[in-house]
Amino acid sequence: MTTKNLCLASVFTAIVCLVTRFIQIPIPLGYFNIGNCIILLFCYVMPCPYGLFIGGVGSAIADLLSMPVWAFPTLIIKVLMPLAFYGLIKLFDKFSLKYIFAAIISMLIPFAGYTFVGAIIAGSLYAGFTQIPGLALEYAANVVLFAVLWFAAKKAGLRRIYESDRSQ
């Protein structure tokens, strides 16, 4: 754990919070945002402990600022998503598009998690299901945007920001 990595994780956490909080479209019981693709992009750059913090804390702070009732469920959901992402990367280790497939699968966690938590918060399974169209659109947009950003980050060598510290 270096000062550089802690600073990067802090900046990435703030970016996740800002993107999640200010780039949003209302849907039943919450809002659509592109935070998931940003979280997983930063998980591509940083290793597991940092990615879990970036996803969980960045998103939870955004919810504290806009819809506080969702903050704790968001913390759990947005820690589980990167955890699944890292695990799937190891599972698909030999596959060239492992990051894309890991994103496709791990982003199902917020889709299912917010549907379930929405039903609990609203007190009705039907109310939780009213989020499904918006969450499905959010899921698709985040997967596509992650694929584009991941490809650009890969070509730009963004991952070397972290890896340069590991060699020292």
MIKETI-83159 format. One record per residue (C-alpha): z, x, y; residue number from 1. Coordinates in nm, 4 decimals, padded with zeros to 6 digits. Each point is the difference from the previous one (the first is absolute). Layout:
<rec><Z>Z</Z><X>X</X><Y>Y</Y><nr>NUM</nr></rec>
...
This chain:
<rec><Z>00.0000</Z><X>00.0000</X><Y>00.0000</Y><nr>1</nr></rec>
<rec><Z>-00.1203</Z><X>00.1684</X><Y>00.3169</Y><nr>2</nr></rec>
<rec><Z>00.0390</Z><X>-00.0922</X><Y>00.3639</Y><nr>3</nr></rec>
<rec><Z>-00.3763</Z><X>-00.0506</X><Y>00.0187</Y><nr>4</nr></rec>
<rec><Z>00.0048</Z><X>-00.2498</X><Y>-00.2879</Y><nr>5</nr></rec>
<rec><Z>00.2953</Z><X>-00.1911</X><Y>00.1439</Y><nr>6</nr></rec>
<rec><Z>-00.1778</Z><X>-00.0202</X><Y>00.3356</Y><nr>7</nr></rec>
<rec><Z>-00.3251</Z><X>-00.1153</X><Y>-00.1639</Y><nr>8</nr></rec>
<rec><Z>00.1878</Z><X>-00.2642</X><Y>-00.1995</Y><nr>9</nr></rec>
<rec><Z>00.1730</Z><X>-00.1217</X><Y>00.3176</Y><nr>10</nr></rec>
<rec><Z>-00.3266</Z><X>-00.0244</X><Y>00.1936</Y><nr>11</nr></rec>
<rec><Z>-00.1715</Z><X>-00.1737</X><Y>-00.2936</Y><nr>12</nr></rec>
<rec><Z>00.2924</Z><X>-00.2456</X><Y>-00.0254</Y><nr>13</nr></rec>
<rec><Z>-00.0370</Z><X>-00.0814</X><Y>00.3698</Y><nr>14</nr></rec>
<rec><Z>-00.3768</Z><X>-00.0477</X><Y>-00.0396</Y><nr>15</nr></rec>
<rec><Z>00.0542</Z><X>-00.2398</X><Y>-00.2922</Y><nr>16</nr></rec>
<rec><Z>00.2501</Z><X>-00.1943</X><Y>00.2110</Y><nr>17</nr></rec>
<rec><Z>-00.2347</Z><X>-00.0213</X><Y>00.2993</Y><nr>18</nr></rec>
<rec><Z>-00.3078</Z><X>-00.0954</X><Y>-00.2036</Y><nr>19</nr></rec>
<rec><Z>00.1958</Z><X>-00.2605</X><Y>-00.1969</Y><nr>20</nr></rec>
<rec><Z>00.1688</Z><X>-00.1452</X><Y>00.3081</Y><nr>21</nr></rec>
<rec><Z>-00.2863</Z><X>-00.0105</X><Y>00.2470</Y><nr>22</nr></rec>
<rec><Z>-00.3140</Z><X>-00.0495</X><Y>-00.2111</Y><nr>23</nr></rec>
<rec><Z>00.0776</Z><X>-00.3335</X><Y>-00.1622</Y><nr>24</nr></rec>
<rec><Z>-00.1508</Z><X>-00.3433</X><Y>-00.0545</Y><nr>25</nr></rec>
<rec><Z>00.2361</Z><X>-00.2943</X><Y>-00.0680</Y><nr>26</nr></rec>
<rec><Z>-00.0141</Z><X>-00.1647</X><Y>-00.3443</Y><nr>27</nr></rec>
<rec><Z>00.2381</Z><X>-00.2603</X><Y>-00.1483</Y><nr>28</nr></rec>
<rec><Z>00.3551</Z><X>00.1459</X><Y>-00.0192</Y><nr>29</nr></rec>
<rec><Z>-00.0995</Z><X>00.3367</X><Y>00.1487</Y><nr>30</nr></rec>
<rec><Z>-00.2941</Z><X>00.2056</X><Y>00.1151</Y><nr>31</nr></rec>
<rec><Z>-00.3022</Z><X>00.1926</X><Y>-00.1283</Y><nr>32</nr></rec>
<rec><Z>-00.0026</Z><X>00.3717</X><Y>00.0841</Y><nr>33</nr></rec>
<rec><Z>-00.1646</Z><X>00.3257</X><Y>-00.1066</Y><nr>34</nr></rec>
<rec><Z>00.3235</Z><X>00.1883</X><Y>-00.0585</Y><nr>35</nr></rec>
<rec><Z>-00.0493</Z><X>00.0342</X><Y>-00.3765</Y><nr>36</nr></rec>
<rec><Z>-00.3121</Z><X>00.2137</X><Y>00.0297</Y><nr>37</nr></rec>
<rec><Z>00.1707</Z><X>00.2216</X><Y>00.2585</Y><nr>38</nr></rec>
<rec><Z>00.3041</Z><X>00.0421</X><Y>-00.2265</Y><nr>39</nr></rec>
<rec><Z>-00.2144</Z><X>00.1012</X><Y>-00.2964</Y><nr>40</nr></rec>
<rec><Z>-00.2103</Z><X>00.2323</X><Y>00.2151</Y><nr>41</nr></rec>
<rec><Z>00.3184</Z><X>00.1825</X><Y>00.1005</Y><nr>42</nr></rec>
<rec><Z>00.1076</Z><X>-00.0016</X><Y>-00.3661</Y><nr>43</nr></rec>
<rec><Z>-00.3259</Z><X>00.1821</X><Y>-00.0725</Y><nr>44</nr></rec>
<rec><Z>00.1028</Z><X>00.2675</X><Y>00.2513</Y><nr>45</nr></rec>
<rec><Z>00.3726</Z><X>00.0278</X><Y>-00.0825</Y><nr>46</nr></rec>
<rec><Z>00.1908</Z><X>00.0131</X><Y>-00.3329</Y><nr>47</nr></rec>
<rec><Z>00.2061</Z><X>-00.2822</X><Y>-00.1506</Y><nr>48</nr></rec>
<rec><Z>00.3368</Z><X>00.0182</X><Y>00.1766</Y><nr>49</nr></rec>
<rec><Z>-00.1677</Z><X>00.0054</X><Y>00.3400</Y><nr>50</nr></rec>
<rec><Z>-00.2439</Z><X>-00.2782</X><Y>-00.0885</Y><nr>51</nr></rec>
<rec><Z>00.2782</Z><X>-00.2315</X><Y>-00.1136</Y><nr>52</nr></rec>
<rec><Z>00.1835</Z><X>00.0537</X><Y>00.3279</Y><nr>53</nr></rec>
<rec><Z>-00.3152</Z><X>-00.0386</X><Y>00.2104</Y><nr>54</nr></rec>
<rec><Z>-00.0952</Z><X>-00.3281</X><Y>-00.1672</Y><nr>55</nr></rec>
<rec><Z>00.3422</Z><X>-00.1584</X><Y>-00.0287</Y><nr>56</nr></rec>
<rec><Z>00.1559</Z><X>00.0956</X><Y>00.3308</Y><nr>57</nr></rec>
<rec><Z>-00.3135</Z><X>-00.0249</X><Y>00.2156</Y><nr>58</nr></rec>
<rec><Z>-00.0770</Z><X>-00.3513</X><Y>-00.1228</Y><nr>59</nr></rec>
<rec><Z>00.3624</Z><X>-00.1180</X><Y>00.0061</Y><nr>60</nr></rec>
<rec><Z>00.0422</Z><X>00.1099</X><Y>00.3623</Y><nr>61</nr></rec>
<rec><Z>-00.3192</Z><X>-00.1893</X><Y>00.0901</Y><nr>62</nr></rec>
<rec><Z>00.1462</Z><X>-00.3119</X><Y>-00.1602</Y><nr>63</nr></rec>
<rec><Z>00.3320</Z><X>00.0495</X><Y>00.1783</Y><nr>64</nr></rec>
<rec><Z>-00.1967</Z><X>-00.0097</X><Y>00.3252</Y><nr>65</nr></rec>
<rec><Z>-00.2040</Z><X>-00.3095</X><Y>-00.0827</Y><nr>66</nr></rec>
<rec><Z>00.1342</Z><X>-00.2042</X><Y>-00.2956</Y><nr>67</nr></rec>
<rec><Z>00.3454</Z><X>00.1357</X><Y>-00.0951</Y><nr>68</nr></rec>
<rec><Z>00.0465</Z><X>-00.2337</X><Y>-00.2970</Y><nr>69</nr></rec>
<rec><Z>-00.2720</Z><X>00.2003</X><Y>-00.1780</Y><nr>70</nr></rec>
<rec><Z>00.1443</Z><X>00.3484</X><Y>00.0714</Y><nr>71</nr></rec>
<rec><Z>00.2039</Z><X>00.0479</X><Y>-00.3192</Y><nr>72</nr></rec>
<rec><Z>-00.2624</Z><X>-00.1440</X><Y>-00.2379</Y><nr>73</nr></rec>
<rec><Z>-00.2603</Z><X>00.2128</X><Y>00.1790</Y><nr>74</nr></rec>
<rec><Z>00.2100</Z><X>00.3126</X><Y>-00.0503</Y><nr>75</nr></rec>
<rec><Z>00.0087</Z><X>-00.0642</X><Y>-00.3750</Y><nr>76</nr></rec>
<rec><Z>-00.3655</Z><X>-00.1025</X><Y>-00.0305</Y><nr>77</nr></rec>
<rec><Z>-00.1281</Z><X>00.2895</X><Y>00.2106</Y><nr>78</nr></rec>
<rec><Z>00.1998</Z><X>00.2545</X><Y>-00.2018</Y><nr>79</nr></rec>
<rec><Z>-00.1290</Z><X>-00.1433</X><Y>-00.3289</Y><nr>80</nr></rec>
<rec><Z>-00.3640</Z><X>00.0120</X><Y>00.1149</Y><nr>81</nr></rec>
<rec><Z>-00.0098</Z><X>00.3787</X><Y>00.0656</Y><nr>82</nr></rec>
<rec><Z>00.2097</Z><X>00.0603</X><Y>-00.3115</Y><nr>83</nr></rec>
<rec><Z>-00.2655</Z><X>-00.1793</X><Y>-00.2059</Y><nr>84</nr></rec>
<rec><Z>-00.2736</Z><X>00.1869</X><Y>00.1909</Y><nr>85</nr></rec>
<rec><Z>00.1465</Z><X>00.3408</X><Y>-00.0901</Y><nr>86</nr></rec>
<rec><Z>00.0540</Z><X>-00.1048</X><Y>-00.3627</Y><nr>87</nr></rec>
<rec><Z>-00.3547</Z><X>-00.1295</X><Y>-00.0332</Y><nr>88</nr></rec>
<rec><Z>-00.1420</Z><X>00.3198</X><Y>00.1486</Y><nr>89</nr></rec>
<rec><Z>00.1679</Z><X>00.1905</X><Y>-00.2826</Y><nr>90</nr></rec>
<rec><Z>-00.1249</Z><X>-00.2549</X><Y>-00.2540</Y><nr>91</nr></rec>
<rec><Z>-00.3606</Z><X>00.0293</X><Y>00.1237</Y><nr>92</nr></rec>
<rec><Z>00.0300</Z><X>00.3774</X><Y>00.0434</Y><nr>93</nr></rec>
<rec><Z>-00.3377</Z><X>00.0909</X><Y>-00.1514</Y><nr>94</nr></rec>
<rec><Z>-00.1889</Z><X>-00.2753</X><Y>00.1826</Y><nr>95</nr></rec>
<rec><Z>-00.1849</Z><X>00.0982</X><Y>00.3198</Y><nr>96</nr></rec>
<rec><Z>00.0729</Z><X>-00.3278</X><Y>00.1817</Y><nr>97</nr></rec>
<rec><Z>00.3646</Z><X>-00.0118</X><Y>-00.1049</Y><nr>98</nr></rec>
<rec><Z>00.1215</Z><X>-00.0636</X><Y>00.3559</Y><nr>99</nr></rec>
<rec><Z>-00.2254</Z><X>-00.3041</X><Y>00.0401</Y><nr>100</nr></rec>
<rec><Z>00.1078</Z><X>-00.1510</X><Y>-00.3324</Y><nr>101</nr></rec>
<rec><Z>00.3655</Z><X>00.0768</X><Y>00.0724</Y><nr>102</nr></rec>
<rec><Z>-00.0345</Z><X>-00.1769</X><Y>00.3372</Y><nr>103</nr></rec>
<rec><Z>-00.1712</Z><X>-00.3037</X><Y>-00.1541</Y><nr>104</nr></rec>
<rec><Z>00.2791</Z><X>-00.0449</X><Y>-00.2530</Y><nr>105</nr></rec>
<rec><Z>00.3008</Z><X>00.0991</X><Y>00.2136</Y><nr>106</nr></rec>
<rec><Z>-00.0993</Z><X>-00.2322</X><Y>00.2853</Y><nr>107</nr></rec>
<rec><Z>00.0486</Z><X>-00.2919</X><Y>-00.2394</Y><nr>108</nr></rec>
<rec><Z>00.3762</Z><X>00.0582</X><Y>00.0384</Y><nr>109</nr></rec>
<rec><Z>00.0136</Z><X>-00.1253</X><Y>00.3619</Y><nr>110</nr></rec>
<rec><Z>-00.2368</Z><X>-00.2846</X><Y>-00.0902</Y><nr>111</nr></rec>
<rec><Z>00.2292</Z><X>-00.1246</X><Y>-00.2777</Y><nr>112</nr></rec>
<rec><Z>00.3234</Z><X>00.1054</X><Y>00.1711</Y><nr>113</nr></rec>
<rec><Z>-00.0648</Z><X>-00.1858</X><Y>00.3243</Y><nr>114</nr></rec>
<rec><Z>-00.1133</Z><X>-00.3112</X><Y>-00.1867</Y><nr>115</nr></rec>
<rec><Z>00.3238</Z><X>00.0006</X><Y>-00.2006</Y><nr>116</nr></rec>
<rec><Z>00.2273</Z><X>00.0842</X><Y>00.2955</Y><nr>117</nr></rec>
<rec><Z>-00.1800</Z><X>-00.2557</X><Y>00.2182</Y><nr>118</nr></rec>
<rec><Z>00.0825</Z><X>-00.2677</X><Y>-00.2561</Y><nr>119</nr></rec>
<rec><Z>00.3673</Z><X>00.1033</X><Y>00.0069</Y><nr>120</nr></rec>
<rec><Z>00.0203</Z><X>00.0148</X><Y>00.3803</Y><nr>121</nr></rec>
<rec><Z>-00.1786</Z><X>-00.3340</X><Y>00.0432</Y><nr>122</nr></rec>
<rec><Z>00.1899</Z><X>-00.1584</X><Y>-00.2881</Y><nr>123</nr></rec>
<rec><Z>-00.3195</Z><X>-00.1165</X><Y>-00.1651</Y><nr>124</nr></rec>
<rec><Z>-00.2449</Z><X>00.1530</X><Y>-00.2444</Y><nr>125</nr></rec>
<rec><Z>-00.2761</Z><X>-00.1992</X><Y>00.1673</Y><nr>126</nr></rec>
<rec><Z>00.0870</Z><X>00.1521</X><Y>00.3388</Y><nr>127</nr></rec>
<rec><Z>-00.0136</Z><X>00.3473</X><Y>-00.1542</Y><nr>128</nr></rec>
<rec><Z>-00.3435</Z><X>-00.0784</X><Y>-00.1396</Y><nr>129</nr></rec>
<rec><Z>-00.1294</Z><X>-00.0974</X><Y>00.3456</Y><nr>130</nr></rec>
<rec><Z>-00.0035</Z><X>00.3720</X><Y>00.0772</Y><nr>131</nr></rec>
<rec><Z>-00.2405</Z><X>00.0825</X><Y>-00.2835</Y><nr>132</nr></rec>
<rec><Z>-00.3292</Z><X>-00.0369</X><Y>00.1935</Y><nr>133</nr></rec>
<rec><Z>00.1280</Z><X>00.2163</X><Y>00.2868</Y><nr>134</nr></rec>
<rec><Z>00.1563</Z><X>00.2540</X><Y>-00.2350</Y><nr>135</nr></rec>
<rec><Z>-00.3217</Z><X>00.0147</X><Y>-00.2053</Y><nr>136</nr></rec>
<rec><Z>-00.1999</Z><X>00.0755</X><Y>00.3142</Y><nr>137</nr></rec>
<rec><Z>00.2588</Z><X>00.2586</X><Y>00.1044</Y><nr>138</nr></rec>
<rec><Z>-00.0157</Z><X>00.1573</X><Y>-00.3476</Y><nr>139</nr></rec>
<rec><Z>-00.3802</Z><X>00.0247</X><Y>00.0058</Y><nr>140</nr></rec>
<rec><Z>-00.0102</Z><X>00.1374</X><Y>00.3556</Y><nr>141</nr></rec>
<rec><Z>00.2668</Z><X>00.2604</X><Y>-00.0766</Y><nr>142</nr></rec>
<rec><Z>-00.1757</Z><X>00.1153</X><Y>-00.3190</Y><nr>143</nr></rec>
<rec><Z>-00.3361</Z><X>00.0384</X><Y>00.1765</Y><nr>144</nr></rec>
<rec><Z>00.1531</Z><X>00.1689</X><Y>00.3044</Y><nr>145</nr></rec>
<rec><Z>00.2015</Z><X>00.2354</X><Y>-00.2216</Y><nr>146</nr></rec>
<rec><Z>-00.3167</Z><X>00.0997</X><Y>-00.1880</Y><nr>147</nr></rec>
<rec><Z>-00.1783</Z><X>00.0792</X><Y>00.3280</Y><nr>148</nr></rec>
<rec><Z>00.2972</Z><X>00.1875</X><Y>00.1501</Y><nr>149</nr></rec>
<rec><Z>00.0695</Z><X>00.1873</X><Y>-00.3251</Y><nr>150</nr></rec>
<rec><Z>-00.3598</Z><X>00.1173</X><Y>-00.0237</Y><nr>151</nr></rec>
<rec><Z>00.0096</Z><X>00.1158</X><Y>00.3652</Y><nr>152</nr></rec>
<rec><Z>00.3377</Z><X>00.1716</X><Y>-00.0499</Y><nr>153</nr></rec>
<rec><Z>-00.1255</Z><X>00.1719</X><Y>-00.3134</Y><nr>154</nr></rec>
<rec><Z>-00.3126</Z><X>00.1272</X><Y>00.1771</Y><nr>155</nr></rec>
<rec><Z>00.2067</Z><X>00.1140</X><Y>00.2998</Y><nr>156</nr></rec>
<rec><Z>00.2479</Z><X>00.1871</X><Y>-00.2201</Y><nr>157</nr></rec>
<rec><Z>00.2948</Z><X>-00.2026</X><Y>00.1310</Y><nr>158</nr></rec>
<rec><Z>00.1970</Z><X>00.0630</X><Y>-00.3170</Y><nr>159</nr></rec>
<rec><Z>00.0116</Z><X>00.3711</X><Y>00.0820</Y><nr>160</nr></rec>
<rec><Z>00.2487</Z><X>-00.0758</X><Y>00.2785</Y><nr>161</nr></rec>
<rec><Z>00.2693</Z><X>-00.0402</X><Y>-00.2626</Y><nr>162</nr></rec>
<rec><Z>-00.1380</Z><X>00.2310</X><Y>-00.2668</Y><nr>163</nr></rec>
<rec><Z>-00.0060</Z><X>00.2987</X><Y>00.2372</Y><nr>164</nr></rec>
<rec><Z>00.3824</Z><X>-00.0107</X><Y>00.0034</Y><nr>165</nr></rec>
<rec><Z>00.0281</Z><X>-00.0104</X><Y>-00.3793</Y><nr>166</nr></rec>
<rec><Z>-00.1770</Z><X>00.3340</X><Y>-00.0385</Y><nr>167</nr></rec>
<rec><Z>00.2521</Z><X>00.1833</X><Y>00.2187</Y><nr>168</nr></rec>
